[in-house]
Amino acid sequence: MSVEGSIPEATVPEIDTSKPHPARMYDYYLGGKNHFAADRATAELGLATWRAGRVAARENRAFLGRAVRFLVAEAGVTQFLDVGTGLPTTNNVHEVAQAIEPSSRVVYADNDPLVLAHARALLTSSPEGRTAYIHADLRDPQSILSNPSVREVLDFSQPIALMLVAVLHFVPDEFEPTQIMATLIDALPPGSYLVASHITGEHDPVGPATGARAYRAAGLPAQLRDSDQFAELAFSGLELVPPGVTLVSEWRPHGSGPRPTPAEVSWYGGVARIPTLRDAHG
Ligand SMILES: C[S@@+](CC[C@H](N)C(=O)[O-])C[C@H]1O[C@@H](n2cnc3c(N)ncnc32)[C@H](O)[C@@H]1O
């Protein structure tokens, strides 16, 4: 299902407010207003032990903005496929990208019906650029790649940045994420980029693990990964942009002010380039 410019009410899937959803819980961590009692209850179970969970969510969101700025301003990429978009908030990908290059094009994809219901806020493209929203599941990458809006808005002969920011931890190993990554990366033109981030239990063995257990108990798939597991899943065979896989707070931070501790952040991120055939063969 895809949406461009308008959202026909009849196509919005049913929103079940009795069950928690990751997009609404993330909105709760970020201080947004689009969440229900079930989302808050599950979120609070994690926050009880990962007290800096909100700080971590903000650091992740800031990483996303810095990565988009890097891609447009330094790598010259102006096309984005943002899977696991989340509810519209500040600094949505098209806003950051189009502030630098107004002709930037962005396709957003998420599997939460509430994100679809709010998608209009993601369709505020500059006149020179374009945005679209598709209701889709990362675990079915072919459905994303073959979606008509994806093919219409993005030019697959030019580099595209695939954004998998704070979504891979919702794809545990039983969903074969390595295969999902291979399908997506193989479909991207050479010179494209991947931006990814992932929650870890490496620096705080209690907080993030309690959060992940709360998600699973609520029927939401969730898996923590350490930096090696994340790097191998997301960036195998790709050229990591310096500084490589780091805590999101350490990825090209702005300014030199104090930053949260590794345990507070507990969230890795990285940006990598998909090599061209010539690069790959030296
Ligand atoms: C933590 S939010 C991240 C939002 C945004 N990418 C960011 O980092 O600020 C995770 C988003 O991924 C979405 N999501 C979770 N599993 C998904 C899946 N299998 N397919 C598509 N989206 C998914 C959730 O609905 C939620 O909106």
The ligand as an SDF file (V2000), in Angstrom:
LIG
                    3D

 27 29  0  0  0  0  0  0  0  0999 V2000
   12.4480    3.0420   17.1100 C   0  0  0  0  0  0  0  0  0  0  0  0
   11.4860    3.5460   15.7240 S   0  0  0  0  0  0  0  0  0  0  0  0
   12.7270    4.3380   14.7080 C   0  0  0  0  0  0  0  0  0  0  0  0
   12.2290    5.5410   13.9420 C   0  0  0  0  0  0  0  0  0  0  0  0
   13.3030    6.2550   13.1310 C   0  0  0  0  0  0  0  0  0  0  0  0
   13.8960    5.3760   12.1420 N   0  0  0  0  0  0  0  0  0  0  0  0
   14.3770    6.7950   14.0320 C   0  0  0  0  0  0  0  0  0  0  0  0
   15.4050    6.0990   14.2020 O   0  0  0  0  0  0  0  0  0  0  0  0
   14.2350    7.8870   14.5840 O   0  0  0  0  0  0  0  0  0  0  0  0
   11.3230    1.9830   14.8860 C   0  0  0  0  0  0  0  0  0  0  0  0
   10.3020    1.9970   13.7780 C   0  0  0  0  0  0  0  0  0  0  0  0
   10.4410    0.7650   13.0410 O   0  0  0  0  0  0  0  0  0  0  0  0
    9.1440    0.2940   12.7340 C   0  0  0  0  0  0  0  0  0  0  0  0
    9.2300   -1.1480   12.5030 N   0  0  0  0  0  0  0  0  0  0  0  0
    9.4560   -2.1380   13.4110 C   0  0  0  0  0  0  0  0  0  0  0  0
    9.5010   -3.3320   12.7960 N   0  0  0  0  0  0  0  0  0  0  0  0
    9.2920   -3.0850   11.4750 C   0  0  0  0  0  0  0  0  0  0  0  0
    9.2150   -3.9160   10.3230 C   0  0  0  0  0  0  0  0  0  0  0  0
    9.3400   -5.2420   10.4320 N   0  0  0  0  0  0  0  0  0  0  0  0
    8.9740   -3.3370    9.1190 N   0  0  0  0  0  0  0  0  0  0  0  0
    8.8250   -1.9870    9.0210 C   0  0  0  0  0  0  0  0  0  0  0  0
    8.9060   -1.1480   10.0720 N   0  0  0  0  0  0  0  0  0  0  0  0
    9.1240   -1.6920   11.2820 C   0  0  0  0  0  0  0  0  0  0  0  0
    8.2960    0.6700   13.9170 C   0  0  0  0  0  0  0  0  0  0  0  0
    6.9190    0.7020   13.5870 O   0  0  0  0  0  0  0  0  0  0  0  0
    8.8590    2.0280   14.2640 C   0  0  0  0  0  0  0  0  0  0  0  0
    8.1670    3.0470   13.5990 O   0  0  0  0  0  0  0  0  0  0  0  0
  1  2  1  0
  2  3  1  0
  2 10  1  0
  3  4  1  0
  4  5  1  0
  5  6  1  0
  5  7  1  0
  7  8  2  0
  7  9  1  0
 10 11  1  0
 11 12  1  0
 11 26  1  0
 12 13  1  0
 13 14  1  0
 13 24  1  0
 14 15  1  0
 14 23  1  0
 15 16  2  0
 16 17  1  0
 17 18  1  0
 17 23  2  0
 18 19  1  0
 18 20  2  0
 20 21  1  0
 21 22  2  0
 22 23  1  0
 24 25  1  0
 24 26  1  0
 26 27  1  0
M  CHG  2   2   1   9  -1
M  END
$$$$
